[in-house]
């Protein structure tokens, strides 16, 4: 997913046609986009400045970034003004989060069924 598409998804929250109907699905979609961006950053960098991570993830404040990291990536460490990613000896391409992908797909299908 390119940054343009990720930005469009994150910006779409403000222009939902019926927020009372689409808010749960949009929340899941935004979390998924942020998670994907975070995983790509982890694969691409050894560390990243807090400001750069906040911009990449399109979060409003450093406090929001810290909350996201505590919830989604507690294994990453904050050292000064940088996020240091956990390095593993296993190549990234061999790690496929199958259970998470199945769970998210089922959740999306359920939400889409509710909308339709």
Secondary structure by P-SEA (a helix, b strand, c coil): ccaaaaaaaaacccccccccccaaaaaaaaaaaaaaaaaaaaaccccccaaaaaaaaccccaaaaaaaaaccccccccccccccccccccccccccaaaaaaaaaaaaaaaaaaac
